[in-house]
Amino acid sequence: MEFEFIKNSFTGEYLVKCEMGQEVIARLLQEEVSTNDRTIMEIKALIARAAQFPANEHKWQGKEISMSILESEVYVYENSLAFDMLMDAEEEFSLYESESCSESGLEDFQSVIEQWERFIHNR
């Protein structure tokens, strides 16, 4: 996973550029995590628990985007997608869904969270 972190010098807003298929992870960082140290700590603790107990499913729910970790795989998805998954999805919406959910290996995701934390704290 490749991400580019940017700080808008005029607004102070932190932004993420990413490769296709990782948009929802970028949104997780920008919108759900942002500069909130408590949220970063919650996600890092979830990652640590998931590494310790990989057979268990570990979940974190945000306002718009949530994540689930199971067996060293991280699934990040829009909360609205959880509802949509209950219904039969039409094939024509598959591109939209690719921007609404993403998966990553646990170590890669942990690295992105740590990089984001260093970036927002200017380390």
C-alpha positions in Angstrom: 0.0 0.0 0.0 1.3 3.4 -1.0 0.0 6.5 0.5 1.1 10.2 0.2 0.3 12.4 3.2 -0.2 16.1 2.6 -0.9 19.0 4.9 -2.8 21.9 3.4 -0.7 24.9 4.7 -3.7 27.3 4.3 -6.4 25.3 6.1 -4.2 23.0 8.3 -6.2 20.1 6.9 -4.5 16.7 6.6 -5.1 14.9 3.3 -4.2 11.4 1.9 -3.5 10.5 -1.7 -3.6 6.8 -2.4 -3.6 4.2 -5.2 -6.9 3.0 -6.6 -8.7 0.5 -4.4 -7.4 2.1 -1.2 -9.7 5.1 -1.2 -11.7 4.0 1.8 -8.5 3.6 3.9 -7.6 7.1 2.9 -11.0 8.3 4.0 -10.6 6.4 7.3 -7.4 8.4 8.0 -8.8 11.8 6.8 -12.3 11.6 8.2 -12.4 9.2 11.1 -8.9 9.3 12.5 -7.8 12.8 11.4 -5.6 14.2 14.3 -7.5 12.4 17.1 -4.9 10.7 19.3 -7.6 8.8 21.1 -8.8 7.2 17.9 -5.3 6.4 16.9 -4.7 4.7 20.2 -8.0 2.7 19.9 -7.0 1.4 16.4 -3.4 0.6 17.5 -4.8 -1.3 20.5 -7.2 -3.2 18.2 -4.3 -4.1 15.9 -2.3 -5.4 19.0 -5.3 -7.5 20.1 -5.7 -8.9 16.6 -2.1 -9.8 16.4 -2.3 -11.6 19.8 -5.6 -13.3 19.0 -5.7 -13.7 15.2 -8.6 -16.3 15.3 -11.0 -13.8 16.8 -12.7 -11.1 14.9 -11.8 -7.6 16.1 -14.0 -4.6 15.1 -13.8 -0.9 15.3 -16.8 1.3 14.2 -16.5 4.9 13.2 -19.3 7.3 12.2 -19.0 6.6 8.4 -16.3 4.0 8.1 -15.5 0.9 10.1 -13.0 -1.9 10.1 -12.8 -5.5 11.0 -9.7 -7.6 11.6 -9.7 -11.4 11.2 -6.7 -13.8 10.7 -4.2 -11.0 9.9 -6.5 -9.4 7.3 -7.9 -5.9 7.8 -11.2 -5.0 6.1 -12.1 -1.3 6.0 -15.6 -0.5 4.7 -18.2 2.2 4.6 -20.9 1.6 7.3 -23.6 1.9 4.6 -21.9 -1.1 2.8 -22.8 -3.3 5.7 -26.4 -2.7 5.0 -25.9 -3.1 1.3 -24.3 -6.5 1.8 -27.5 -7.7 3.2 -29.2 -7.0 -0.1 -28.4 -8.5 -3.4 -25.9 -6.1 -5.0 -26.3 -5.4 -8.7 -23.2 -6.0 -10.9 -23.3 -2.4 -12.1 -22.4 -1.2 -8.6 -19.1 -3.2 -8.3 -16.9 -0.2 -9.2 -18.7 1.9 -6.5 -18.2 -0.9 -4.0 -14.5 -1.1 -4.8 -14.2 2.5 -3.5 -16.3 1.6 -0.5 -14.4 -1.3 0.9 -10.7 -2.4 1.0 -8.6 -5.0 2.5 -5.0 -5.1 3.7 -2.6 -7.2 5.6 -2.4 -6.5 9.3 1.3 -5.5 9.2 0.8 -3.2 6.2 -2.2 -1.5 7.9 -0.3 -1.1 11.1 2.5 0.6 9.2 0.1 3.0 7.6 -1.4 4.0 10.9 2.1 4.5 12.4 3.1 6.6 9.4 0.0 8.7 9.7 0.6 9.3 13.4 4.2 10.4 12.8 3.0 12.7 9.9 0.3 14.5 11.9 2.7 15.0 14.8 5.4 16.1 12.4 8.0 13.5 13.4 
